Amino acid sequence: MNANIRPRVKQNQVSRIKRRLWGKAQIIVSKGQEIEPQDIIGRSSVSAGFTTINIAKILRVEPQSGEKYLKREIGKIIYKGELLAFKKTILGQKTIVSPTDAEIDRYDSKSGEVWFKFLPKETSLISGVYGIVDMVDKEEGSVTIKTLASEIYGVVGLGKEREGVLEIISQPSQLVNPQAITQNLRQHILVLGSLVFDENLRQAIDVGVSGIIAGGINGSDFKSIAGSLNPFLNTEDIGITVLATEGFGSLPIGSDIYEVLKKHNERYMFIDGSKKKVILPEISPDSMMVLRKTALPQTLEDTEPEIKMDTIKEGIKVRIIWHPYMGYQGKVLTIDQQPTSLPSGISTYLLTIETANQKIKVPYPNVEILG
Amino acid sequence: MPKLSGVFEELQGLGKLVPQDILKKVEDKSEASSLENFIGNRLLYPQTVSVSVQDQKTDFAILKAYILKNPNFFYPSGGKVTISKEFFERFPPPVKLVTLIVRSINFSEQALLVRKEESGEDIIGTFVPWPTQEKDPQVFLDGQKIQLKKNSLSKINTDPKQYELKIGENFIKSVWGGEIGIIISKKN
């Protein structure tokens, strides 16, 4: 009598994490360098984009003649409040000031608009982890760091790799009200209980949350993003990363995963929906001793861990993957030697499983072994 | 060891079914949502079995919707409906599964019903779509008169051997009996 073993939690793993800089990047660490969480590993300057003002409309001139009223040349820097354009009229004068600090990018003589490119902002990227620099990619602006971490694998994921501080805002089986997702949770990764649904997903995107971990996601919400219910398809990014640890629908986060998340609450972490994975770095200087001794294989592309099959034995821990009791975890006490006819008409062998609160009987195909 | 799987993993494109394909009337949004969660979890955990009567009803409804969109799944070429042992175990009783399959496929000719096991294939019966325009023709099986249900499927229990089936004046064909028997459809 066999069941699948699906890797869900791997503790104290030597993992690779990639830290990226956006815009023009300058990496200041090198391969083999040992780094600590507060170390700056690179700097970058990023322009936040463009804005426009239609000076021709404001000055009431034809678009093709608007440029002559500009008081600052194209390509020059202008600061908020400085004079941008000026026109004398019979009744007086009309002035336009710059709305922001920017570079005057161009004048569009068809529309009469002035285009402003926001001045780039300098940002520093800190390591966030204890680790050893494994690889530097100056073209991509990324640093790959070998670090000691716990890894958690879910079953349904959406979105690209993101990072942030972990914030547990509910118990594993609670439903979270969208109002609980407040502005101060921007750029955090939230643990949202048993279900991430359309309203709290929208609220999280509005607030700027980086990622969500929950027991389940509604199939209809997943399908509206992924185009199909197939949980094995790669999907486009929607501005947030989501990981469901148990399946579709409202399902409590398994205690094996929740206990690890609790240990890392309010610490920096990484989430990747496409790999259905969460990396929780260990924040301990002692981890460096392990890292110095451990070499990782050259290949950087990590794949989802393989699901294998094993024999069900008395005493092993299992999780229940179909109703009733879907999401429960417990220990196998006994394995029936004779098949039982279920109400559905299917004949199969039952397991007696001891959970936290009760003993239950479950068909053996409806469990996975906890690895 | 490679992972344990189940029959739902064989149903390619299952994730594309919509609730309306499965339930005749999905008025309640929460019912449609539950159904999509059900299908999604079947894709994630194809090896699982239904415990409750309701879950098994849903599984049959999903299978029917799938066959309607993919009739070649059990009937890849003319002449034979092939059903694996795993499908029989997952969707008992056998007669219910076979009836669902034959009702969901548009047959133009009679078809052998076959159970596929690791050791080979066993003939378990024959499906005969109604072959004549005659009103109330007489039906004989190996010379014995048979009474059929009106406008429906009729199942004749038989031994696992060949028979001669005669319907009306012009239809005389050799058919196989077996565990399921001979199923004649009187639907026009």
Interface residues (C-beta under 8 A of the other chain):
Chain A: N2 A3 N4 V155 V156 G216 N218 G219 S220 F222 K223 S228 L229 N230 P231 F232 G247 F248 G249 E306 I307 K308 M309 D310 I321 W322 H323 P324 M326 L342 P343 S344 G345 I346 S347 T348 P363 P365 N366 E368
Chain B: M1 P2 K3 L4 G6 L14 G15 K16 L17 A32 S33 S34 E36 N37 F38 I39 G40 N41 L43 L44 Y45 Q47 T48 V49 S50 V51 S52 V53 D55 Q56 E89 R90 P92 P93
